[in-house]
């Protein structure tokens, strides 16, 4: 928890309590369903929760905004973002039913009324219903853009135009090159937000809808 308090010192009591509860909840669920590798669960806050919150370095979501988390897995980045932005509505989807069951349980236990979790693939969703699509380590950018950008609303209310924000590692510049011609992107090194070595080769990529 200390690392969350370090970078987000202005959390209120409810937010702090919810972040604190995430540790035991994920520890418990991870023994039943392998959401996070056994070796990595001890780094839940450093590698998963904080990583999810990196999206807030790109954009502060407005109250009433609608955000879709594609391929949420165990709830990342959607659940940490929903705690941070309690007045923004988050829809978390995944093609694996067991994982969505976990997300639903965690959201319920935390009383996160701004989270909806659905067992559905992005290709099956009708739109446009969302201001932004977010994603973490799910698919390459061209595929994420094909799935997500058609679901983005035209109406704008944020500091940057509506679009996709994906958390990426590895050879992200190759993925950006593979996007359709004329795509507008911005690349944010996460080392600009967080000083831990884990974040040195990690990025947030914004793709305008």
N, CA and C of each residue as an Amber inpcrd file, in Angstrom:
protein
   627
   0.8210000  -1.2200000   0.0000000   0.0000000   0.0000000   0.0000000
   0.8500000   1.2630000   0.0000000   2.0440000   1.1840000   0.5870000
   2.8690000   2.3950000   0.7260000   3.1420000   3.0510000  -0.6230000
   3.3230000   2.2210000  -1.6410000   3.6620000   2.7780000  -2.9580000
   2.4610000   3.5340000  -3.5520000   1.2540000   3.0960000  -3.2340000
   0.0580000   3.8110000  -3.6960000  -0.0340000   5.1640000  -2.9860000
   0.2080000   5.1580000  -1.6730000   0.1710000   6.4120000  -0.9040000
   1.2630000   7.3710000  -1.3610000   2.4050000   6.8120000  -1.7570000
   3.5400000   7.6350000  -2.2110000   3.1500000   8.4740000  -3.4320000
   2.5170000   7.8230000  -4.4080000   2.2070000   8.5170000  -5.6590000
   0.8120000   9.1660000  -5.6690000  -0.0480000   8.7260000  -4.7450000
  -1.4090000   9.2750000  -4.6750000  -1.6960000   9.6930000  -3.2270000
  -1.0500000  10.7840000  -2.7840000  -1.1410000  11.1850000  -1.3780000
  -2.4770000  11.8110000  -0.9830000  -3.3260000  12.1120000  -1.9580000
  -4.5740000  12.8300000  -1.6540000  -5.8120000  11.9380000  -1.6780000
  -5.6300000  10.6450000  -1.5390000  -6.7770000   9.7290000  -1.5150000
  -7.6110000   9.9580000  -0.2600000  -8.9370000   9.8290000  -0.4150000
  -9.7820000   9.9710000   0.7790000  -9.8770000   8.6340000   1.5240000
 -10.5820000   8.6370000   2.6570000 -10.6360000   7.4310000   3.5080000
 -11.2550000   6.2440000   2.7780000 -12.2870000   6.5010000   1.9990000
 -12.9420000   5.4110000   1.2690000 -11.9920000   4.8040000   0.2440000
 -11.2930000   5.6530000  -0.4880000 -10.3410000   5.1580000  -1.4940000
  -9.2190000   4.3650000  -0.8290000  -8.6700000   4.8840000   0.2540000
  -7.6040000   4.1710000   0.9680000  -8.0870000   2.8110000   1.4500000
  -9.2790000   2.7750000   2.0200000  -9.8360000   1.5190000   2.5140000
 -10.0030000   0.5110000   1.3790000 -10.5020000   0.9800000   0.2500000
 -10.7030000   0.0670000  -0.8910000  -9.3850000  -0.4540000  -1.4330000
  -8.3900000   0.4160000  -1.5560000  -7.0810000  -0.0600000  -2.0130000
  -6.4890000  -1.0710000  -1.0260000  -6.6590000  -0.8170000   0.2720000
  -6.1360000  -1.7470000   1.2820000  -6.8160000  -3.1100000   1.1930000
  -8.1010000  -3.1140000   0.8810000  -8.8380000  -4.3790000   0.7820000
  -8.4360000  -5.2100000  -0.4370000  -7.9050000  -4.5480000  -1.4660000
  -7.5430000  -5.2870000  -2.6790000  -6.5320000  -6.3950000  -2.4030000
  -5.5600000  -6.1280000  -1.5330000  -4.5140000  -7.1260000  -1.2460000
  -5.0970000  -8.4510000  -0.7820000  -5.8370000  -8.4680000   0.3400000
  -6.4210000  -9.7230000   0.8160000  -7.3930000 -10.3570000  -0.1730000
  -8.1760000  -9.5350000  -0.8610000  -9.1450000 -10.0820000  -1.8210000
  -8.4490000 -10.8280000  -2.9540000  -7.4040000 -10.2200000  -3.5160000
  -6.6910000 -10.8910000  -4.6130000  -5.8780000 -12.0820000  -4.1170000
  -5.3090000 -11.9730000  -2.9120000  -4.5870000 -13.1280000  -2.3530000
  -5.5270000 -14.3260000  -2.2470000  -6.7270000 -14.0670000  -1.7420000
  -7.7100000 -15.1360000  -1.5400000  -8.1590000 -15.7340000  -2.8760000
  -8.5400000 -14.8730000  -3.8100000  -9.0200000 -15.3700000  -5.0950000
  -7.9140000 -16.0670000  -5.8850000  -6.6850000 -15.5890000  -5.7400000
  -5.5860000 -16.1510000  -6.5330000  -5.2730000 -17.5950000  -6.1360000
  -5.6740000 -17.9790000  -4.9360000  -5.4850000 -19.3770000  -4.5150000
  -6.5040000 -20.2950000  -5.1850000  -7.6260000 -19.7050000  -5.6300000
  -8.6830000 -20.4990000  -6.2710000  -8.5800000 -20.4600000  -7.7930000
  -8.2690000 -19.2720000  -8.3210000  -8.1770000 -19.0600000  -9.7770000
  -6.8760000 -18.3090000 -10.0400000  -6.0900000 -18.8020000 -10.9900000
  -4.7790000 -18.1930000 -11.2330000  -4.9280000 -16.9040000 -12.0460000
  -5.1600000 -15.8050000 -11.3280000  -5.3090000 -14.4990000 -11.9780000
  -3.9510000 -13.8630000 -12.2420000  -3.0710000 -14.0020000 -11.2660000
  -1.7360000 -13.3930000 -11.2890000  -0.7530000 -14.5040000 -10.9660000
   0.4120000 -14.5300000 -11.6220000   1.3510000 -15.6240000 -11.3760000
   1.7160000 -15.7010000  -9.8850000   1.9260000 -16.9080000  -9.4210000
   2.2120000 -17.1340000  -7.9950000   3.3910000 -16.2890000  -7.5120000
   4.3960000 -16.1280000  -8.3730000   5.5810000 -15.3430000  -7.9970000
   5.2520000 -13.8500000  -7.9120000   4.3070000 -13.4150000  -8.7180000
   4.0570000 -11.9770000  -8.8510000   2.9880000 -11.4400000  -7.8970000
   2.2290000 -12.3360000  -7.2540000   1.1380000 -11.8700000  -6.4000000
   1.6740000 -11.0240000  -5.2390000   2.9030000 -11.3010000  -4.7860000
   3.4640000 -10.4970000  -3.6870000   3.7770000  -9.0590000  -4.1430000
   3.8270000  -8.8580000  -5.4610000   4.0560000  -7.5110000  -6.0100000
   2.7600000  -6.9080000  -6.5560000   1.6330000  -7.3220000  -5.9840000
   0.3320000  -6.8780000  -6.4680000   0.2450000  -5.3540000  -6.5610000
   0.6580000  -4.6650000  -5.5050000   0.5380000  -3.2050000  -5.4880000
   1.5570000  -2.5530000  -6.4140000   2.7930000  -3.0640000  -6.4120000
   3.8780000  -2.4480000  -7.1950000   3.7150000  -2.6730000  -8.6960000
   3.2730000  -3.8790000  -9.0870000   3.2960000  -4.2630000 -10.5000000
   1.9210000  -4.2600000 -11.1710000   0.8560000  -4.2940000 -10.4130000
  -0.4790000  -4.4340000 -11.0060000  -1.3800000  -3.2380000 -10.6970000
  -1.4980000  -2.9090000  -9.4160000  -2.3790000  -1.7990000  -9.0400000
  -1.7770000  -0.4680000  -9.4780000  -0.5060000  -0.2330000  -9.1310000
   0.1410000   1.0210000  -9.5420000   0.2130000   1.1250000 -11.0620000
   0.5270000   0.0210000 -11.7250000   0.6000000   0.0090000 -13.1880000
  -0.7350000   0.4450000 -13.7900000  -1.8340000  -0.0770000 -13.2440000
  -3.1650000   0.3000000 -13.7300000  -3.4050000   1.7950000 -13.5740000
  -2.9430000   2.3390000 -12.4630000  -3.1760000   3.7500000 -12.1660000
  -2.3330000   4.6870000 -13.0410000  -1.3780000   4.1300000 -13.7860000
  -0.5630000   4.9560000 -14.6880000  -1.4250000   5.6880000 -15.7080000
  -2.5900000   5.1250000 -16.0350000  -3.4790000   5.7760000 -17.0000000
  -3.8870000   7.1600000 -16.5140000  -3.9310000   7.3410000 -15.1970000
  -4.2930000   8.6570000 -14.6500000  -3.2150000   9.7060000 -14.9190000
  -2.0020000   9.2630000 -15.2710000  -0.9570000  10.1970000 -15.6740000
  -1.2040000  10.7820000 -17.0560000  -1.9610000  10.0500000 -17.8620000
  -2.3140000  10.5150000 -19.2020000  -3.5570000  11.3950000 -19.1600000
  -4.5200000  11.0070000 -18.3070000  -5.8220000  11.6710000 -18.3280000
  -6.5440000  11.5230000 -16.9940000  -7.1820000  12.6060000 -16.5650000
  -8.1020000  12.5640000 -15.4310000  -9.5080000  12.4030000 -15.9920000
 -10.1360000  11.2730000 -15.6890000 -11.4820000  11.0310000 -16.2000000
 -12.4940000  11.9250000 -15.4810000 -13.4520000  12.4250000 -16.2410000
 -14.4610000  13.3430000 -15.7110000 -15.6050000  12.5610000 -15.0460000
 -16.2700000  13.1750000 -14.0670000 -17.4920000  12.5750000 -13.5270000
 -18.5100000  12.3550000 -14.6490000 -19.1330000  11.1880000 -14.6180000
 -20.1270000  10.8690000 -15.6420000 -19.5630000  10.2770000 -16.9160000
 -18.2460000  10.2710000 -17.0660000 -17.6390000   9.6560000 -18.2540000
 -17.8410000   8.1450000 -18.2160000 -17.8070000   7.5240000 -19.3970000
 -17.9510000   6.0740000 -19.5260000 -16.6700000   5.4990000 -20.1170000
 -16.0790000   4.5340000 -19.4090000 -14.7940000   3.9500000 -19.8180000
 -14.9620000   2.4340000 -19.9290000 -14.4530000   1.8720000 -21.0150000
 -14.4940000   0.4260000 -21.2560000 -13.0990000  -0.1570000 -21.0710000
 -12.9900000  -1.1900000 -20.2390000 -11.7350000  -1.9270000 -20.0420000
 -11.8470000  -3.2430000 -20.7990000 -11.0970000  -3.3460000 -21.9040000
 -11.1300000  -4.5450000 -22.7550000 -10.1330000  -5.5800000 -22.2250000
 -10.6000000  -6.8190000 -22.0530000  -9.7240000  -7.8930000 -21.5880000
  -9.2170000  -7.6450000 -20.1840000 -10.1460000  -7.3510000 -19.2870000
  -9.7850000  -6.9070000 -17.9420000  -9.0940000  -7.9740000 -17.0950000
  -9.2550000  -9.2530000 -17.4630000  -8.6490000 -10.3180000 -16.6510000
  -9.2190000 -10.3010000 -15.2420000  -8.3500000 -10.1240000 -14.2660000
  -8.7890000 -10.0590000 -12.8780000  -9.2540000  -8.6760000 -12.4480000
  -9.3620000  -7.7440000 -13.4000000  -9.8680000  -6.4190000 -13.0600000
  -8.8730000  -5.2920000 -13.2390000  -7.8770000  -5.5150000 -14.1040000
  -6.8460000  -4.4970000 -14.3280000  -6.8790000  -4.0120000 -15.7810000
  -6.8760000  -2.7190000 -16.0000000  -6.7290000  -1.6250000 -15.0390000
  -8.0220000  -1.1220000 -14.4130000  -9.1730000  -1.7310000 -14.7630000
 -10.4640000  -1.1560000 -14.4280000 -10.7540000  -0.9340000 -12.9540000
 -10.4740000  -1.9370000 -12.1040000 -10.8450000  -1.7890000 -10.6900000
 -10.0190000  -0.6990000  -9.9950000  -8.6840000  -0.6840000 -10.1210000
  -7.9490000   0.4330000  -9.5060000  -8.4000000   1.7990000 -10.0250000
  -8.6880000   1.8980000 -11.3220000  -9.1490000   3.1750000 -11.8730000
 -10.5280000   3.5530000 -11.3240000 -11.3790000   2.5610000 -11.1330000
 -12.7150000   2.8310000 -10.5890000 -12.6390000   3.3340000  -9.1490000
 -11.6540000   2.8540000  -8.3950000 -11.4460000   3.3630000  -7.0320000
 -10.9590000   4.8130000  -7.0930000 -10.0380000   5.0790000  -8.0120000
  -9.4580000   6.4190000  -8.1270000 -10.4650000   7.4370000  -8.6590000
 -11.3430000   6.9830000  -9.5610000 -12.3290000   7.8900000 -10.1870000
 -13.7530000   7.3920000  -9.8780000 -14.2250000   7.5950000  -8.6540000
 -15.4990000   6.9920000  -8.2360000 -16.7250000   7.5350000  -8.9540000
 -16.5930000   8.6760000  -9.6320000 -17.7520000   9.2520000 -10.3240000
 -17.7370000   8.9600000 -11.8250000 -16.7780000   8.1520000 -12.2580000
 -16.6990000   7.7060000 -13.6550000 -17.2320000   6.2800000 -13.7320000
 -17.9880000   5.9790000 -14.7800000 -18.5630000   4.6390000 -14.9420000
 -17.6020000   3.7430000 -15.7380000 -17.2890000   2.5850000 -15.1760000
 -16.3640000   1.6450000 -15.8230000 -17.0960000   0.3540000 -16.1710000
 -16.9280000  -0.0760000 -17.4260000 -17.4330000  -1.3710000 -17.8750000
 -16.2240000  -2.2650000 -18.1410000 -16.1340000  -3.3710000 -17.4270000
 -14.9960000  -4.2830000 -17.5320000 -15.4630000  -5.5420000 -18.2410000
 -14.7930000  -5.9040000 -19.3380000 -15.2030000  -7.0910000 -20.0920000
 -14.0240000  -8.0510000 -20.2630000 -14.3720000  -9.3280000 -20.3680000
 -13.3620000 -10.3580000 -20.6230000 -14.0650000 -11.5660000 -21.2330000
 -13.3290000 -12.3110000 -22.0520000 -13.8820000 -13.5100000 -22.6750000
 -13.8560000 -14.7310000 -21.7830000 -13.2530000 -14.6210000 -20.6000000
 -13.1700000 -15.7480000 -19.6640000 -14.1460000 -15.5210000 -18.5140000
 -15.1530000 -16.3730000 -18.4440000 -16.2180000 -16.1940000 -17.4650000
 -15.7470000 -16.2160000 -16.0240000 -14.7870000 -17.1070000 -15.7120000
 -14.2990000 -17.2190000 -14.3270000 -13.6860000 -15.9060000 -13.8540000
 -12.9580000 -15.2470000 -14.7350000 -12.3070000 -13.9850000 -14.3570000
 -13.3450000 -12.9000000 -14.0970000 -14.3840000 -12.8640000 -14.9200000
 -15.4470000 -11.8730000 -14.7070000 -16.1660000 -12.1480000 -13.3830000
 -16.3270000 -13.4170000 -13.0250000 -16.9350000 -13.7580000 -11.7310000
 -16.1180000 -13.1620000 -10.5810000 -14.7900000 -13.2300000 -10.6950000
 -13.9070000 -12.6510000  -9.6700000 -14.0740000 -11.1350000  -9.6240000
 -14.0710000 -10.5080000 -10.7990000 -14.2240000  -9.0480000 -10.8670000
 -15.5440000  -8.6210000 -10.2360000 -16.6080000  -9.3530000 -10.5380000
 -17.9200000  -9.0220000  -9.9670000 -17.9020000  -9.1360000  -8.4470000
 -17.2440000 -10.1770000  -7.9440000 -17.1800000 -10.3670000  -6.4940000
 -16.3750000  -9.2540000  -5.8200000 -15.2230000  -8.9170000  -6.4020000
 -14.3730000  -7.8760000  -5.8040000 -15.0860000  -6.5230000  -5.8460000
 -15.7080000  -6.2040000  -6.9710000 -16.4520000  -4.9380000  -7.0830000
 -17.5780000  -4.8810000  -6.0580000 -18.2440000  -6.0260000  -5.8450000
 -19.3390000  -6.0880000  -4.8760000 -18.8220000  -5.9000000  -3.4510000
 -17.7300000  -6.5900000  -3.1230000 -17.1840000  -6.4900000  -1.7640000
 -16.6670000  -5.0870000  -1.4580000 -16.1680000  -4.4100000  -2.4780000
 -15.6820000  -3.0340000  -2.2890000 -16.8110000  -2.0020000  -2.4040000
 -18.0170000  -2.4920000  -2.7510000 -19.1710000  -1.6040000  -2.9670000
 -18.8760000  -0.5400000  -4.0330000 -18.2610000  -1.0150000  -5.1190000
 -17.9460000  -0.1340000  -6.2470000 -19.1660000  -0.0530000  -7.1610000
 -19.9820000   0.9490000  -6.9390000 -21.2200000   1.0770000  -7.7060000
 -20.9650000   1.5940000  -9.1220000 -19.7360000   2.0120000  -9.4030000
 -19.3980000   2.5220000 -10.7420000 -18.7320000   1.4800000 -11.6190000
 -18.8650000   0.1970000 -11.2540000 -18.2720000  -0.8950000 -12.0370000
 -19.3520000  -1.8570000 -12.5080000 -19.3320000  -2.1520000 -13.8040000
 -20.1430000  -3.2220000 -14.3860000 -19.1720000  -4.2020000 -15.0430000
 -19.3290000  -5.4830000 -14.7670000 -18.4370000  -6.4990000 -15.3520000
 -19.2670000  -7.4660000 -16.1940000 -18.8190000  -7.6960000 -17.4210000
 -19.5770000  -8.5540000 -18.3430000 -18.6770000  -9.5940000 -18.9820000
 -19.2180000 -10.8190000 -19.0950000 -18.5290000 -11.8930000 -19.8120000
 -18.8970000 -11.7720000 -21.2940000 -18.1040000 -11.0050000 -21.9990000
 -18.3840000 -10.7400000 -23.4130000 -17.0790000 -10.3220000 -24.0880000
 -16.9920000 -10.5720000 -25.3760000 -15.8290000 -10.1140000 -26.1350000
 -16.1100000  -8.7310000 -26.7190000 -15.0440000  -7.9600000 -26.9080000
 -15.2090000  -6.5910000 -27.4240000 -15.9120000  -6.5910000 -28.7740000
 -15.6370000  -7.6020000 -29.6050000 -16.2250000  -7.6570000 -30.9470000
 -17.7520000  -7.7690000 -30.8940000 -18.2740000  -8.2790000 -29.7720000
 -19.7190000  -8.5050000 -29.6490000 -20.4670000  -7.2640000 -29.1590000
 -19.7410000  -6.2650000 -28.6540000 -20.3990000  -5.0770000 -28.1080000
 -20.9000000  -4.1700000 -29.2180000 -22.0420000  -3.5460000 -28.9500000
 -22.5690000  -2.5230000 -29.8590000 -22.1950000  -1.1480000 -29.2960000
 -22.0490000  -0.1810000 -30.1420000 -21.6700000   1.1480000 -29.6740000
 -22.2370000   2.2170000 -30.5930000 -21.8170000   3.4590000 -30.4890000
 -20.7780000   3.9200000 -29.5410000 -21.3600000   4.3060000 -28.1770000
 -20.7300000   3.8460000 -27.1170000 -21.2170000   4.1080000 -25.7640000
 -20.1620000   4.6640000 -24.8170000 -18.9070000   4.7870000 -25.2660000
 -17.8160000   5.0840000 -24.3320000 -17.0140000   6.3190000 -24.7420000
 -16.5110000   7.0170000 -23.7220000 -15.6010000   8.1380000 -23.9670000
 -14.1900000   7.6260000 -24.2540000 -13.7860000   6.6060000 -23.4810000
 -12.4450000   6.0360000 -23.6460000 -12.4880000   4.5280000 -23.4900000
 -11.5660000   3.8780000 -24.1880000 -11.2920000   2.4490000 -24.0000000
  -9.9070000   2.3450000 -23.3780000  -9.7650000   1.4960000 -22.3590000
  -8.4600000   1.2600000 -21.7440000  -8.1480000  -0.2320000 -21.8090000
  -6.8580000  -0.5460000 -21.7220000  -6.4600000  -1.9480000 -21.8030000
  -5.0480000  -2.1210000 -21.2580000  -4.7960000  -3.3150000 -20.7510000
  -3.4760000  -3.6220000 -20.1800000  -3.0470000  -5.0200000 -20.6300000
  -2.0050000  -5.0640000 -21.4530000  -1.3700000  -6.3370000 -21.8320000
  -2.3600000  -7.3630000 -22.3790000  -3.1930000  -6.9330000 -23.3350000
  -4.2050000  -7.8410000 -23.8830000  -3.8780000  -8.2550000 -25.3120000
  -3.6830000  -7.2660000 -26.1780000  -3.4550000  -7.5330000 -27.6040000
  -2.6400000  -6.3900000 -28.1740000  -2.1570000  -6.5580000 -29.4100000
  -1.3890000  -5.4960000 -30.0410000  -2.3070000  -4.3440000 -30.4400000
  -1.7060000  -3.1610000 -30.5680000  -2.4800000  -1.9310000 -30.7860000
  -3.4350000  -1.9910000 -31.9860000  -3.0250000  -2.5080000 -33.1520000
  -3.9690000  -2.5220000 -34.2750000  -5.2550000  -3.2990000 -33.9510000
  -5.1060000  -4.3990000 -33.2200000  -6.2720000  -5.1940000 -32.8360000
  -7.1150000  -4.4510000 -31.7980000  -6.4690000  -3.8660000 -30.7920000
  -7.1970000  -3.0810000 -29.7830000  -7.9570000  -1.9300000 -30.4330000
  -7.3090000  -1.2630000 -31.3890000  -7.9450000  -0.1430000 -32.0800000
  -9.1620000  -0.6270000 -32.8780000  -9.0240000  -1.7720000 -33.5400000
 -10.1400000  -2.3160000 -34.3280000 -11.3130000  -2.6920000 -33.4170000
 -11.0060000  -3.2730000 -32.2730000 -12.0590000  -3.6590000 -31.3310000
 -12.7170000  -2.4500000 -30.6860000 -11.8730000  -1.4890000 -30.2550000
 -12.3420000  -0.4610000 -29.3290000 -12.7850000   0.8530000 -29.9310000
 -12.1240000   1.3140000 -30.9880000 -12.3910000   2.6820000 -31.4560000
 -13.7940000   2.8520000 -32.0380000 -14.3760000   1.7620000 -32.5460000
 -15.7450000   1.8500000 -33.0800000 -16.7790000   2.0530000 -31.9570000
 -16.3570000   1.8270000 -30.7150000 -17.2690000   1.9450000 -29.5650000
 -17.2010000   3.3160000 -28.8970000 -16.3740000   4.2120000 -29.4570000
 -16.1280000   5.5280000 -28.8510000 -17.1730000   6.5470000 -29.3230000
 -17.6820000   7.3130000 -28.3670000 -18.6610000   8.3730000 -28.6640000
 -17.9850000   9.5560000 -29.3530000 -18.7640000  10.3140000 -30.1120000
 -18.2520000  11.5330000 -30.7460000 -18.1730000  12.6990000 -29.7680000
 -19.1090000  12.7640000 -28.8230000 -19.1730000  13.8990000 -27.8960000
 -17.9270000  13.9350000 -27.0080000 -17.2920000  15.1140000 -26.9490000
 -16.0220000  15.2630000 -26.2250000 -16.2440000  16.0200000 -24.9140000
 -15.5530000  15.5850000 -23.8450000 -15.6380000  16.3290000 -22.5880000
 -14.3230000  16.3300000 -21.8060000 -13.2510000  15.8000000 -22.4160000
 -11.9830000  15.6750000 -21.7040000 -10.8980000  16.5800000 -22.3020000
  -9.7590000  16.5970000 -21.6190000  -8.6330000  17.4430000 -22.0420000
  -8.0340000  16.9730000 -23.3670000  -8.1850000  15.6920000 -23.6650000
  -7.7450000  15.1610000 -24.9650000  -8.9550000  14.5080000 -25.6340000
  -8.9670000  14.4200000 -26.9750000 -10.1040000  13.8020000 -27.6520000
 -10.2880000  12.3400000 -27.2300000 -11.5150000  11.8820000 -27.3010000
 -11.8340000  10.4950000 -26.9480000 -10.9620000   9.5220000 -27.7370000
 -10.6820000   8.3700000 -27.1220000  -9.8630000   7.3820000 -27.8130000
  -9.5030000   6.2090000 -26.9340000  -8.3950000   5.5800000 -27.2800000
  -7.8880000   4.3830000 -26.6140000  -6.6340000   4.7440000 -25.8140000
  -6.5350000   4.2330000 -24.5840000  -5.2920000   4.3440000 -23.8140000
  -4.8900000   2.9330000 -23.4120000  -3.7600000   2.4680000 -23.9270000
  -3.3010000   1.0980000 -23.6780000  -1.9740000   1.1190000 -22.9320000
  -1.8690000   0.2680000 -21.9350000  -0.6040000   0.0830000 -21.2100000
   0.1860000  -0.9960000 -21.9180000   1.4070000  -0.6490000 -22.3280000
   2.1890000  -1.5470000 -23.1750000   3.6300000  -1.6530000 -22.6830000
   4.2560000  -2.7740000 -23.0360000   5.6980000  -2.9230000 -22.8460000
   6.2900000  -3.3900000 -24.1600000   7.5720000  -3.6760000 -24.1580000
   8.1880000  -4.2600000 -25.3470000   8.2840000  -3.3000000 -26.5190000
   8.1590000  -3.8690000 -27.7240000   8.4160000  -3.1070000 -28.9500000
   7.1740000  -2.3360000 -29.3910000   6.7830000  -1.3630000 -28.5810000
   5.5290000  -0.6520000 -28.8200000   5.5920000   0.2110000 -30.0800000
   6.7780000   0.6740000 -30.4560000   6.8810000   1.5320000 -31.6400000
   6.5090000   0.7670000 -32.9120000   6.8110000  -0.5300000 -32.9420000
   6.4130000  -1.3600000 -34.0850000   4.8920000  -1.4700000 -34.1590000
   4.2620000  -1.5900000 -32.9920000   2.7990000  -1.6730000 -32.9590000
   2.1710000  -0.3640000 -33.4450000   2.7570000   0.7480000 -33.0430000
   2.2420000   2.0510000 -33.4810000   2.3470000   2.1660000 -35.0050000
   3.4770000   1.7110000 -35.5640000   3.6650000   1.7630000 -37.0230000
   2.6220000   0.9260000 -37.7560000   2.1520000  -0.1360000 -37.0980000
   1.1990000  -1.0470000 -37.7410000  -0.2430000  -0.5550000 -37.6860000
  -0.4880000   0.5630000 -37.0010000  -1.8310000   1.1430000 -36.9740000
  -2.2060000   1.6790000 -38.3590000  -3.4960000   1.8260000 -38.6340000
  -3.9000000   2.3660000 -39.9450000  -3.2530000   3.7250000 -40.2190000
  -2.9730000   3.9740000 -41.4680000  -2.3580000   5.2370000 -41.8910000
  -3.1990000   6.4240000 -41.4130000  -2.5470000   7.4410000 -40.8910000
  -3.2510000   8.6230000 -40.4260000  -3.6660000   8.5780000 -38.9660000
  -3.3820000   7.4550000 -38.2750000  -3.7340000   7.3610000 -36.8520000
  -2.9110000   8.3590000 -36.0510000  -3.5780000   9.0610000 -35.1260000
  -2.8550000   9.9910000 -34.2620000  -2.5870000   9.3090000 -32.9330000
  -1.3080000   9.2620000 -32.5380000  -0.9260000   8.5920000 -31.2850000
  -0.0040000   9.4900000 -30.4630000   0.0140000   9.2380000 -29.1790000
   1.0020000   9.8280000 -28.2780000   1.5290000   8.7300000 -27.3690000
   2.8350000   8.7860000 -27.0970000   3.5060000   7.7610000 -26.3020000
   3.9930000   8.3740000 -24.9930000   3.6180000   7.7570000 -23.8930000
   3.9820000   8.2640000 -22.5620000   4.8400000   7.2260000 -21.8390000
   6.1370000   7.4680000 -21.6330000   6.9580000   6.5410000 -20.8420000
   6.4770000   6.5530000 -19.3770000   6.2180000   5.3750000 -18.8320000
   5.7360000   5.3300000 -17.4430000   6.8200000   5.7240000 -16.4490000
   8.0810000   5.7160000 -16.9040000   9.1790000   6.1780000 -16.0300000
   9.0640000   7.6780000 -15.7510000   8.2460000   8.3900000 -16.5480000
   7.9810000   9.8000000 -16.2570000   7.0480000   9.9490000 -15.0510000
   6.2600000   8.8990000 -14.7900000   5.2870000   8.9420000 -13.6930000
   5.8240000   8.2600000 -12.4300000   6.4590000   7.0970000 -12.6180000
   6.8990000   6.2600000 -11.4990000   8.3900000   5.9670000 -11.6330000
   9.1290000   6.0940000 -10.5380000  10.5920000   6.0090000 -10.6050000
  11.1510000   4.5980000 -10.4000000  10.3020000   3.6310000 -10.0460000
  10.7820000   2.2660000  -9.8230000  11.2960000   1.6440000 -11.1290000
  12.3250000   0.7910000 -11.0130000  12.9620000   0.1810000 -12.1920000
  11.9720000  -0.6080000 -13.0490000  10.9550000  -1.1820000 -12.4300000
   9.9420000  -1.9800000 -13.1410000   9.3120000  -1.2010000 -14.2970000
   9.2550000   0.1300000 -14.1580000   8.5250000   0.9420000 -15.1420000
   9.4070000   1.5190000 -16.2410000  10.6880000   1.1540000 -16.2580000
  11.6140000   1.7660000 -17.2180000  11.2960000   1.4520000 -18.6760000
  10.7840000   0.2660000 -18.9420000  10.4970000  -0.1150000 -20.3340000
   9.0020000  -0.2410000 -20.5680000   8.2100000   0.5030000 -19.8290000
   6.7590000   0.4130000 -19.9650000   6.1860000   1.7640000 -20.4060000
   5.0750000   1.6900000 -21.1410000   4.5000000   2.8880000 -21.7620000
   2.9730000   2.8660000 -21.6580000   2.3980000   4.0710000 -21.7260000
   0.9840000   4.2200000 -22.0430000   0.9070000   4.8120000 -23.4360000
   0.0570000   4.2270000 -24.2710000  -0.1090000   4.7140000 -25.6390000
  -1.5300000   5.2340000 -25.8130000  -1.6440000   6.4530000 -26.2820000
  -2.9440000   7.0460000 -26.5870000  -3.1570000   6.9880000 -28.0960000
  -4.3140000   6.4920000 -28.5100000  -4.6990000   6.4830000 -29.9220000
  -6.0150000   7.2390000 -30.0380000  -6.0090000   8.3260000 -30.7770000
  -7.2300000   9.1290000 -30.9170000  -8.2570000   8.3980000 -31.7780000
  -9.5120000   8.4870000 -31.3470000 -10.5920000   7.8170000 -32.1110000
 -10.8510000   8.5450000 -33.4320000
